[in-house]
Amino acid sequence: MDETRTDIPDALNDHPHARDLARLRRLAMNMDSAFKLPIVDVRVGWDAILGLVPGVGDALALLPSAYIIRQAHRMGAPTPLLARMGINTGIDLAIGAIPVVGDLFDIGWKSKLRNVGLLEDHLQKELARAGPAFGISDQPADATPVPPRD
Protein backbone atom coordinates (compact mmCIF):
# COMPACT_ATOMS: atom_id res chain seq x y z
CA MET A 1 0.00 0.00 0.00
CA ASP A 2 1.56 3.26 -1.14
CA GLU A 3 0.30 5.79 1.35
CA THR A 4 1.62 8.81 -0.57
CA ARG A 5 0.04 8.00 -3.94
CA THR A 6 -2.91 10.31 -4.56
CA ASP A 7 -3.79 9.10 -8.05
CA ILE A 8 -5.48 5.91 -9.11
CA PRO A 9 -3.60 3.08 -10.86
CA ASP A 10 -3.04 3.73 -14.58
CA ALA A 11 -5.03 0.63 -15.49
CA LEU A 12 -8.14 2.26 -14.03
CA ASN A 13 -7.89 5.63 -15.81
CA ASP A 14 -10.49 4.56 -18.40
CA HIS A 15 -12.79 2.84 -15.91
CA PRO A 16 -16.30 4.33 -15.65
CA HIS A 17 -15.70 5.02 -11.94
CA ALA A 18 -12.20 6.54 -12.37
CA ARG A 19 -13.20 10.01 -11.14
CA ASP A 20 -15.07 8.62 -8.14
CA LEU A 21 -12.16 6.36 -7.28
CA ALA A 22 -9.68 9.25 -7.51
CA ARG A 23 -11.89 11.26 -5.13
CA LEU A 24 -12.02 8.34 -2.66
CA ARG A 25 -8.23 7.95 -2.83
CA ARG A 26 -7.74 11.66 -2.04
CA LEU A 27 -10.17 11.39 0.88
CA ALA A 28 -8.39 8.31 2.23
CA MET A 29 -5.00 9.98 1.82
CA ASN A 30 -6.16 13.05 3.74
CA MET A 31 -7.63 10.94 6.51
CA ASP A 32 -4.76 8.44 6.84
CA SER A 33 -1.51 10.07 5.68
CA ALA A 34 -1.86 13.78 4.92
CA PHE A 35 1.10 14.92 7.02
CA LYS A 36 4.63 13.68 7.50
CA LEU A 37 6.07 13.79 11.01
CA PRO A 38 9.60 15.08 10.38
CA ILE A 39 11.61 13.44 13.15
CA VAL A 40 10.16 9.92 13.01
CA ASP A 41 9.48 9.95 9.24
CA VAL A 42 5.93 8.64 9.66
CA ARG A 43 2.82 9.84 7.85
CA VAL A 44 -0.34 10.65 9.80
CA GLY A 45 -3.71 11.95 8.72
CA TRP A 46 -6.76 13.62 10.10
CA ASP A 47 -7.99 10.27 11.45
CA ALA A 48 -5.10 10.09 13.93
CA ILE A 49 -5.48 13.76 14.81
CA LEU A 50 -9.24 13.48 15.37
CA GLY A 51 -8.60 10.35 17.44
CA LEU A 52 -6.84 12.51 20.01
CA VAL A 53 -10.20 14.06 20.93
CA PRO A 54 -11.80 11.65 23.45
CA GLY A 55 -15.06 10.07 22.32
CA VAL A 56 -16.03 12.48 19.55
CA GLY A 57 -12.85 12.13 17.49
CA ASP A 58 -13.22 8.45 16.66
CA ALA A 59 -16.90 8.91 15.82
CA LEU A 60 -16.06 11.75 13.42
CA ALA A 61 -13.31 9.69 11.81
CA LEU A 62 -15.87 6.95 11.17
CA LEU A 63 -17.89 9.13 8.77
CA PRO A 64 -15.34 9.08 5.89
CA SER A 65 -14.99 5.30 6.34
CA ALA A 66 -18.74 4.85 5.99
CA TYR A 67 -18.72 7.09 2.91
CA ILE A 68 -15.96 5.02 1.27
CA ILE A 69 -17.86 1.78 1.92
CA ARG A 70 -21.10 3.30 0.62
CA GLN A 71 -19.37 4.45 -2.56
CA ALA A 72 -17.81 1.01 -3.00
CA HIS A 73 -21.31 -0.49 -2.79
CA ARG A 74 -22.56 2.03 -5.35
CA MET A 75 -19.66 1.04 -7.66
CA GLY A 76 -20.77 -2.58 -7.51
CA ALA A 77 -18.35 -4.04 -4.96
CA PRO A 78 -19.44 -7.57 -3.98
CA THR A 79 -20.70 -8.34 -0.49
CA PRO A 80 -17.50 -10.16 0.66
CA LEU A 81 -15.42 -7.12 -0.29
CA LEU A 82 -17.80 -4.78 1.52
CA ALA A 83 -17.63 -7.07 4.56
CA ARG A 84 -13.83 -6.98 4.52
CA MET A 85 -13.93 -3.19 4.29
CA GLY A 86 -16.37 -3.14 7.21
CA ILE A 87 -14.05 -5.34 9.26
CA ASN A 88 -11.12 -2.99 8.55
CA THR A 89 -13.26 -0.07 9.68
CA GLY A 90 -14.49 -1.95 12.76
CA ILE A 91 -10.94 -2.79 13.80
CA ASP A 92 -9.97 0.86 13.35
CA LEU A 93 -12.93 1.99 15.45
CA ALA A 94 -12.56 -0.61 18.21
CA ILE A 95 -8.82 -0.30 18.75
CA GLY A 96 -8.80 3.41 17.93
CA ALA A 97 -11.14 4.03 20.87
CA ILE A 98 -8.48 2.86 23.35
CA PRO A 99 -6.68 5.94 24.70
CA VAL A 100 -3.05 6.37 23.53
CA VAL A 101 -2.74 2.79 22.19
CA GLY A 102 -5.58 3.47 19.76
CA ASP A 103 -4.00 6.69 18.59
CA LEU A 104 -0.74 4.91 17.83
CA PHE A 105 -2.64 2.09 16.14
CA ASP A 106 -4.45 4.58 13.88
CA ILE A 107 -1.11 5.84 12.59
CA GLY A 108 -0.17 2.37 11.35
CA TRP A 109 -3.50 0.74 10.44
CA LYS A 110 -4.74 3.31 7.89
CA SER A 111 -8.08 1.60 7.28
CA LYS A 112 -9.30 4.12 4.72
CA LEU A 113 -6.27 3.62 2.47
CA ARG A 114 -6.63 -0.14 2.93
CA ASN A 115 -10.27 0.00 1.89
CA VAL A 116 -9.65 2.16 -1.17
CA GLY A 117 -6.80 -0.20 -2.12
CA LEU A 118 -9.19 -3.16 -1.86
CA LEU A 119 -11.69 -1.36 -4.08
CA GLU A 120 -8.99 -0.50 -6.63
CA ASP A 121 -7.85 -4.14 -6.73
CA HIS A 122 -11.43 -5.30 -7.25
CA LEU A 123 -12.06 -2.80 -10.04
CA GLN A 124 -8.78 -3.74 -11.76
CA LYS A 125 -9.78 -7.42 -11.72
CA GLU A 126 -13.26 -6.52 -12.95
CA LEU A 127 -11.74 -4.46 -15.75
CA ALA A 128 -9.38 -7.27 -16.76
CA ARG A 129 -12.33 -9.69 -16.97
CA ALA A 130 -14.74 -7.38 -18.77
CA GLY A 131 -12.61 -4.67 -20.39
CA PRO A 132 -14.36 -4.82 -23.78
CA ALA A 133 -17.74 -4.56 -22.04
CA PHE A 134 -16.62 -1.17 -20.71
CA GLY A 135 -15.60 -0.09 -24.21
CA ILE A 136 -11.92 -0.40 -23.35
CA SER A 137 -9.54 -1.77 -25.94
CA ASP A 138 -5.86 -2.62 -25.99
CA GLN A 139 -5.45 -0.41 -29.05
CA PRO A 140 -4.87 3.34 -28.71
CA ALA A 141 -7.90 5.48 -29.59
CA ASP A 142 -6.20 6.85 -32.70
CA ALA A 143 -5.16 3.41 -34.02
CA THR A 144 -6.54 2.29 -37.35
CA PRO A 145 -8.21 -1.08 -36.96
CA VAL A 146 -6.57 -3.84 -38.93
CA PRO A 147 -9.05 -6.04 -40.81
CA PRO A 148 -8.85 -9.76 -40.02
CA ARG A 149 -6.95 -11.97 -42.48
CA ASP A 150 -8.85 -14.61 -44.42
N, C-alpha and C positions, 0 to 999 in steps of 0.2 A: 504494500500500500504506500503510494507516494503521497505524503501528506502536504507537499508544497505544490502539487500539480493542480492548477485551477481550470484547465481545459479538459474536455472529454477525449477519450481515445480516438485517434484518427479514423479507425474503422467505423466509428459511429457518427461521423460528420454528416453522412447522408441519410441517417436514420430519421424517420418521421418525428421522433421525440428528441432530436438532438438539442434543440434550444431548451426544452424543459430539463433535460439531463444536465446541460451546462449550468443552468440556474441552480439545480439541486447541488451540484458539485461546489459551486461558489458558496452556497449556504452552509454546506458541511465544512468547507474549509474555514469559513469565518467562525463557526461554532467550535471547531476542534483544533485548529492550528493557525490562527490568524497572526499570532505574535511569536517572535523568537526571543527566548530568555537568553541574554548575551553571555552570561558567565557559565551556565550549565549547558548551553547549546541545545535547548529543548524547545519545541514549539507548543504553545498553549493557545486556546481559543476562548471565546466568550462562555462556553460551557463551563470550563474550569473556573473562570472568574465569577460567573453567576453562582457556582456551587459554593463559593465562600460565604454567601448570604444564607444563614441558617433557615431551613424550611422552604422559603419562597424561591430561592435560587435554583434548586433542583427541579422544582415544579415548572419554573419558567423555561429551563433548559429542555424540558420534555416536549414543549410545543413544536420546536423545529423537527424533532425526531418523529412526532406524529404526522407532521406535514410531509416529510420525506416518505414515510410508509404509505400515506394516503396517495401521494403522487405515483408511487410505485404500483399501487393497486390500479390506479387510473391508466397507467401505461401497460397494463396487462400482466403484471408479475404474477406467477402462480402462487397458490396458497402456501406450499412449503417454503418458498422464498420469503413471503411476507411473514410467516411464522419465525423464520430465522432472524429476520430484521427485528421483529418484536422481541425476541429473546435477547438480542444485542442491546436493545433499548432498555429492556427490563433489568438486565445486569447492570447497565450504566446507572439506572435509577436506584436500584437496591443498594449497590455498593457505594454509589456517589452520595447517598444520604448519610453515610457514616462520617462523622466529623473527622477532619484531617486525613484519615486513610482514604476516604472517598474522594477528597480533592486531589490527592496524589494519583489515585486510580484513574480519575477522569483525564488526567494529562496523558496517560499511556493508552487507555482503552479506545478513545476516539470512535465511539459508536456511530456517529453520523457519517464519517468518512468510510467506515466499514460497510455501512448499509448502502451508501451510494456506489461503492465498489462492487458490492454484490449485484446491484441493479445493472451496472455497466456490464459486468460479466454475463448476466442473463441476456441482456439485449444484444451483446456481441454474438452469443451462441444462437439466439433467435435469428439474427441477421444472416449468419453463416448458413443456417438451415433454409431460410426463406428469402434470401436476398432478391431474387428475381420478382418475387411477389410484392416487394416494396418498390419495384422499378429501379433496382440497383443492378448495375452491370459491371463486369470486370473491365470493359472497354471505356476509355475516356469519352466524355460527352461529344467531343469534336471528331471522333474517329469515324471513318467511313466503314460501314458494315461490309464485310467480305461475303459474297454469295457462296453458298455451299457448293462443293465440287460434286459432279455426277459420277 
